[in-house]
Every structure is written in C-alpha cells, then in structure tokens.
Amino acid sequence: MVLNPPIKFGTLLDHISKSKLCLVATAEATPLLNAVKSPAKESSRLLIVGPEGDFTKKEVELMLEVGGTAVGLGPHRLRVETATIALLETLVMWSDSQETV
C-alpha cells in the first residue's frame, strides 16, 4: 500500500480515470460491503478518503463520472484517519473471506 501526499483535484480525477478500481469514501453512500462485488485482484486500485466534513456534492459527482464508486461505512461519521483504517480493514477482511470460499 502506498499513501500518497495531497494532490490537486484535477490530478485526482486523472488518477481515478486510469484506475481499474476506485472506491470513494463519502457519507451517505452505499455501505462498502454492498458496493464491492468481485474479489478480482486489480493492479491499480485507489481508496479515496475525503477531507473533514466530506467532499462537496460536485466533487463526488465528478469523481463518479470518471469511474469512481462511492462507498460508505453506514450511518456513522468517522474522522479521516479512523475512516481510512476502518475501510482498509473491512476490505482486507472481505478479500480474505473471498479467498476461502
């Protein structure tokens, strides 16, 4: 896993459009486990967690237009660093469960 430094929003949109799988964490989105369908091992994956207070509606729309998938953690609001850890751990546990099926 690589944790990248902050980048300009336009550059982020370019990264999303080139990614095979891009999960955009945002409030009130479909819970993560409902959005992830396939255990496919992609070589280019992004997990984007927004700023405190969430992305703007327009930012979310733009990220989804270029290929992102909005995901959430249910009704709970978490700080950026907590949300990141929760999303990553959920993805790891889900991925591990798919390999044993």
ABEGO torsion letter per residue (X at the ends): XBBBBBBBAAAAAAAAAABABBBBBBBGBBBAAAABABABBBABBBBBBBBBGEBBAAAAAAAAAAGBBBBBAEABBBBAAAAAAAAAAAAAAAAAAAAAX
